[in-house]
Amino acid sequence: MRGTGPRPYGSVEVITGSMFSGKTEELIRRLNRARYAKQTVAVFKPATDTRYAVEAIVSHGAAALPCIPVTDAAEILVRVGDTQVVGIDE
């Protein structure tokens, strides 16, 4: 049996689409809404993605949001802490 404390809960939302369909733009929009709602937000992207910026996710339309570049998925778990909303760009 697991501990008697409150169980973690949440959901996973996946934004899909073809290239240039606005996936990153939509992710930035949703993360900004969470920040506006005073939720704690952490944003990650692969460290190998340096197309527009090293420490930001950037849409083709130039919308940007600071992020943490990571080398693997395990690094995300180490960095999220008590974060309420986690965004991961492709």
QUIKA-V971037 format. One record per residue. N is the residue number from 1. RES is the residue in one letter. PHI is phi in whole degrees, 0 to 359 (999 if undefined). PSI is psi in whole degrees, -180 to 180 (NA if undefined). Layout:
N_RES_PHI_PSI + N_RES_PHI_PSI
This chain:
1_M_999_142 + 2_R_283_173 + 3_G_303_165 + 4_T_270_-3 + 5_G_286_177 + 6_P_298_143 + 7_R_276_142 + 8_P_292_149 + 9_Y_217_168 + 10_G_164_-167 + 11_S_210_164 + 12_V_242_128 + 13_E_243_131 + 14_V_244_129 + 15_I_258_117 + 16_T_240_163 + 17_G_161_172 + 18_S_283_174 + 19_M_301_142 + 20_F_64_24 + 21_S_265_-3 + 22_G_98_21 + 23_K_299_-50 + 24_T_293_-38 + 25_E_301_-44 + 26_E_293_-40 + 27_L_299_-46 + 28_I_299_-42 + 29_R_300_-46 + 30_R_293_-40 + 31_L_292_-38 + 32_N_295_-37 + 33_R_297_-41 + 34_A_295_-42 + 35_R_297_-41 + 36_Y_298_-33 + 37_A_278_10 + 38_K_67_26 + 39_Q_273_149 + 40_T_282_131 + 41_V_235_136 + 42_A_233_134 + 43_V_238_135 + 44_F_230_156 + 45_K_207_160 + 46_P_298_138 + 47_A_297_-22 + 48_T_285_-14 + 49_D_274_97 + 50_T_242_24 + 51_R_303_-52 + 52_Y_250_-37 + 53_A_201_152 + 54_V_280_-41 + 55_E_244_41 + 56_A_204_147 + 57_I_268_136 + 58_V_225_129 + 59_S_276_167 + 60_H_296_-24 + 61_G_274_9 + 62_A_79_8 + 63_A_290_141 + 64_A_220_155 + 65_L_212_132 + 66_P_301_146 + 67_C_213_174 + 68_I_250_118 + 69_P_285_136 + 70_V_233_153 + 71_T_268_-23 + 72_D_203_168 + 73_A_296_-32 + 74_A_299_-31 + 75_E_295_-31 + 76_I_297_-46 + 77_L_301_-36 + 78_V_292_-32 + 79_R_264_-13 + 80_V_285_-35 + 81_G_56_-129 + 82_D_265_25 + 83_T_299_138 + 84_Q_273_-35 + 85_V_231_127 + 86_V_244_126 + 87_G_247_133 + 88_I_232_118 + 89_D_274_158 + 90_E_293_NA
